Amino acid sequence: MTALNFGLRTFDASVGGLGGCPYSPGATGNVATEDVVYALTGDRLFGNIGEPYGNGEPAKTVQSRWDVGPVDLVRLAEIGEWVSGALGRETTSRAGKALLARRKREEERKRKEGAKL
């Protein structure tokens, strides 16, 4: 965010934070694209807690100070989790982990409520 305030407008990132430095064993990888998008938009791309995620559609009225273009943050997090799993790694995206965990909790809550009926 400080770099943005100083005028930088181009940043490198990778889905799930994949990558790293071949010259630095144990390097953590790159900045996760999901974390950059979340930092620029906050939770405005997927709505309030309790809103359904099932349609995969980003909110139509995103009001962000930064133009991130059309992006579905939840879908991006899903892709990061999938590609990381395919490579035998865990996603390093904090935003991705949080979004997917929140969705899983909501699905579990709905499943429990459905079982009570």
N, C-alpha and C positions, 0 to 999 in steps of 0.2 A: 504494500500500500504506500509505503514511503517512496518507492521508485515511481509510482504513478503520480504522486504529488510533485515529484521533480521532473515530470514530463515524459518519462519513458512510456511507450505504448505498445511495444512488442516484447513478448515473453515466450520462452520455450518451456514446454511442459509435456508430459506424456501420460496417457491414460493409465490409471492405477499406479502412477509413479514409477513405471517400469524403466529400466535402463540402469546406468551406473557408469563407473569409470574403470576401464580395464587396467589402469595404472595404479589404482587405489583399492586393493582388496578390502572387502567389507564396506565399501561406500554404500550409502543408503539408497541411491538412485536419484531420479529426477523429481521435480515438483509434480504432483499429480494434477492433471487437467481439471479433475473434479474439484480440487481444493481451490484452484484459481477461479473457476466459474463461481463457486460458492462465495469466495471472498468478494467478488465483484457484484454479486446479485443477492447474496443472503438467501433466505428461504423463499423469496418471492417467486421462484420458478416452479414450486410444487404446492404451495398453499399452506394452510394452517393444519395443525394436528387434527386428525379426525377426517380430513378430506380423503376421498378414495384415490388410490394410485393406479387403479386398473386400466385406465384408458391410455396411459403413456403420453398424454398430451401436456405440453408445458402450459402454464397459465398464459392467457392471451393478453393480459394487461401488466406485463412486467415493467415496473418503473425503476430502472437502475440508472445510476449516474453514468455508468460505463456501457458502451454498446458492445455486447458480447454476441450479438446476432442470435438467430434462432437456435436454441439448444434445449434439450430435455435432460436436465441434471440427473434425474433418477435413472434414465436409460443409460446415460454416460457412466453412472456408478455401477450399473449391472454389467456393462461391457468391461469395465475395469476389473470387476470381480471375476468375470468369466475368463478373460485373457490371463489374468494372474494365476487362476486355478489351472488353466491349461498348461502354464509354464511351471507349475509346481511351487508357486510363490503365493504369499498373501499380499493383497493390495495394500499399499502404503497410504492410500487416500483416507484422511481422517473424515472428510465430508462424506465420501462414498460409504465408509463403514457405518457412519452415524445414520445416513439416509436409509440404508438397507436394513439396519437393525431396527430402526423405527418402523419401517414397513412391516417387518417380520412380527414385531410386537402387536401392531394393529391387526394383522391377519390372524394372529393367535387369539387376540381378544374377540374378534368377530367369530372365530371358530367356536370358542367357548360359549359365547352368547347364543350361537345357533344350536349348540348341544343342549342348552337349558330349555329351549322352546320345545 
